[in-house]
Amino acid sequence: MEQTEHTTERQWSGKTGGTAWMQRSLIAIYRIMDLRFLYIPMAFVIPFYMLFSRKGYLATYHFFHKRMHEAPLKAFRHVYLNHFMFGQIILDRFAAYAGKHFQLDIENYDTYQKYADSEKGFLILTAHVGNYEVAGYSLTSRNKRFNTLIFSGETETVLRNRKRMFSQNNIRLIGIKSDMSHLFIINNALRNGEIMSMTADRIFGSPKSVICKFLGEEAKFPMGPFILAIQREIPIITIFVMKESVKRYKVFIRDIELTKEECNYPNKKKIECLAKKYAEHLEYIIREYPTQWFNYFEFWEQ
């Protein structure tokens, strides 16, 4: 339920901006103030942020101009809207820490509940789109612990509030470690029939990847989540939580399944099939909500 991860040469820092004092103040303000009041001044701050974050700005511009085939002026406008939307989602998280509630319209909730009620563990794959963290306050399980893989370099204020809120819903946060020790925790959780949630649209930690056709061109996706699903023979669903209005989000839930024919393929081919289905669904979401893909680096190597 995190929008960021490790910093590499082509990625951004992955940490929510502002000092601890500023973040605590923001939570205090939201206890007495409506969400919209902080959206408004942020609209005027975004151009200055874009000015000092040129790499992220250019990567987003290339996405709209080259992948979404938009004219330069329209692409620039959508770059601004993308940054503005990201700012709103960050503010929404702090509003949630302050006790504010959001309406979730959930599509295919029965799919989630079916696996949550079964004895077997399952994998939830999401991406750096929308505000997946909001789902953690509503998509819970009566019978299973919910584990989510997060970037462990976040600020103390953010991590503390996440732990406080998620612990109420039997959610465990697993930080990504440089020594890869988080993989043992993930395997144990799935072995115990628990829920494991992670992003699958960026490669980090492991060089293993699978190439999929994505928004018109080949791109690399991490192989790890799909290897896990095949090795442990567990189901995969995708969950994307997209902002619709000030206090409303729409949750898209979908099965990622192999056909009967694909089930007979060698493991490597099965992994490729699962990754392709994930990429197809992510592409659908991005085309529906192009300003809510928060990808601030050059995703396509070309």
N, C-alpha and C positions, 0 to 999 in steps of 0.2 A: 504494500500500500504506500509505495514511495515513488516519487517521480524522478529520482536521480540515483547515481551510483558512482563507482570509483572514477577518479580523474585520470584520463589518459591524454595523450597528445591531441586527440581529436574530440575529446569530450569536455564538458564544462565541469565546474567544481563540485556540483551535487549537494550543496549545503544551502539551507534556507537562509536568506540574507537577514541582516540586522543583529544588533547585540542582544544578549540575554535580557537586559533591562527593557529594551524596546519590545521584545517579544512578550515578556510578562505584562507590559503595559497594554499591549494590543489585546491580550486576553481579558484584562480588566475592563478596557473600554467596551469590548463587545458584550460584556455582561449588562450594560445599560444602553447600548446604542444599536440602531438598526444597521444591517449589513451595507445598505446602499450608501450610507454616509461616508464610508471609507473607500467605496468604489470610485466615487466622483473625483477626489483629489488624485487618486492613483492614475486616472486617465491623463493627467497633465504631467505626471512624473515619468511615464513610460518612454516618451521620446528621448529623455536624457539617459535613461537606462540603456536604450538601444544604442545610443551614441558611444557608451563606454563598454559595450559588449558586442563588438563588431563581428567576431567570429560566429557567435550565435545568430546574430542578425543576418549575416550573409548566407549561412546554411539554411535558415528558414526562407529567405528570399529565393534561393535556388530551388527549394522544394516547390514553392508556389509557381515560380516562373517556368521551371523545366519539367516538373512532374505533373503539376496541375494545369500546365499550359496556359497560364494567365499572362496578360499583357503587363509590362513593367509597372504601370501605375496601380493596377488592381493588385498585383503581387505585393507591392509595397504597403498598400492599405491592409492586406491580409496579414502581413508581418506585424503591423501595429496591433491588429485585433488579436493575433495569436499571443503576443506579449501581454496585452490587456487581460485576455482570458486567463492566462497563467497566473497573473497577479490576483485575479478574483478567486481562483481556486486556492491559492495560498491563504488568502484572507478567510475563505470558507473553512479551511482547516482550523485556523485559530478561533473562528466563531464556534466551531464544534467543541473545541477545548473549553470554551466559555459557557457551554451548555445550550447553544442554539441547535435547533433541529431542522433537518431538511426532508422534504418529501421525496421518496424514492418510488418511481414507477418501474416495476420489475417485470421484464419480459422473460417468459419460460422459467418462472420460479420453481415449478414442479421438477424441472431437470436437476436443479441444485438440491432440492429436498430429497429427491430419490437417492442420490449418492450420500447425502448427509445422514440418512436413516439406515444405510446399509452397513454391514460390518467391515467392509473393505475400505481402505484408504483411497483417496483420489487426489488428482492434481488440478489446481486452478491456475490457468495461465492468463496473465493480463499484459498490459503494455504501458508505455509512457503517454497515455492519452487520458483525457478527462480527469476525474478525481476518484480513483479507486479506493482511497482511504475511507471515504464516506460509507462505502459498502460494509466496512468492518463494524459499523455501529448497528447494522440491521441484519446482514447475512450471517447469522450465527448457527450453531448446531447444538441440539440437546444432548447428543450422544458422543460427539467427537471433539477433540481439541483442534482448534484452527491455528495452524502455523503459517506465518508469513515471512518471507525472506526480504530483508531491508538493507539499505545502505547504512552502515554503522557509524559513519562520520558525521551524522546530523548534529545539530546543536543540542545542548543539554535540555533546554526548555521544550523543544519538539519531542525528543525521545522520552522525557519524563511524562509529558501529557499523553503521548501515545500509549505508553505502558499503563498509565492510570486508567484510561478509557477502555483499552482493549482487554485488560485483565478482567474487567467486569463481564465480558462476553466470552471468556475462556479462550482468548487469543494470545498466542505466544509469538513474540518478535524474535527472529533469528537474524543476527547481524552477519554480513558477509565478512569473512576473515581472510587475510592475506595467505595464511597457511592452509586454507581450504578446509579447516576443521568443521565448518558449517555443513559440509557434505555428510559427515557422520550423523549429525543431528537430523538432517533431512531424511536420511535412510532409515534411522530408528523410528521417526515419526510415521513414515509410510508403513513400516513393518508392523507398527502398533495399530494400524487402521485409522490413522488421523488424516486430517486435511492439510495439504501443503499448497501454499500459494506463492507464485513468483512471476516476475516479468520475463518475457521471452522475445523482446524486440531489440536487445542489445547484447553484444558479446563482451563478457568480462570474466576475469579469472582464468578461464580455460580457452585455449586457441581453437578448440574443436568447433566447427560450424557446418551448417548445411545451407546450400545455395537455393534460393527460391525466387521465382518471378514475382516482383513486387512493384506495383505502380509503374509497370511498363518496362522494367529493367531488372536484371539479376541483382540480388542483394544477399548478404550473409546474415543468417540467424543462428543463435546459439543452439548447439546440438544437445546439450546437457538435459534439458527438461524432457525431451522426446526419448532420449536413451533411458531416463528414469522410468518413464511410462512403459516402455517395451520390456525392460529388464524385470520390473516388478509386476507387470501385467495389471496395471491400474488404469482406470478411465481418466480422460482429460476433458475438462470443460474450459471455455474461455468466459471471462467476465470483464466487461468494459462499462464504466460508469461515466456518463456524459452529461454535462451541465446543460439544462434546457432553459432555466430562468433563474432569478435571484435565489429562490429557495427550493428549486425543484431539479432533480436529476433523473435520468432514465438509465436503467440497468439492463444491459444486453447479456443474456446467458445463452451459451450454445455448446452442444456436444461436439467434440472433435473425435470422430470414430473412424475406424477402418472398415471398409466393406468386407464382405465374406471373401471375395477374391483377394483383397489386399492382406487379409489375415494369413494367407498362405505364402506371402512373400518372405524373402530373407530379412533378417532384422534391420540391416542397413537400408533396405528399400522401404520397410515399414516406417522407419524414422523419417525418411524423406517425405513419405506420404503425409504423415502427421504434421510435419513442419509446413508443408505446402498448404494444408487445410487451415492451419493457424494463420499463415500469411494472407490467405484469401479473405478470412474473416476480418483480420486487422485492416486490410485494404478497404473492405466495405465500410468499416467504421470511420476510417480516415476520410474517405470520400464523402460520407454523410456529415462529418464534423471536422473539416480540414483545419480549422483554427484551434482545434483542441489536441493536436499531436505536438507534444512538447519535446521536439527533437532538435537540440541546438548544436549539432555537429553534422558533418557531411556523411550522410548515411550510406550513399552509394560511393564506392571507392573511386569511380571515374570522376 
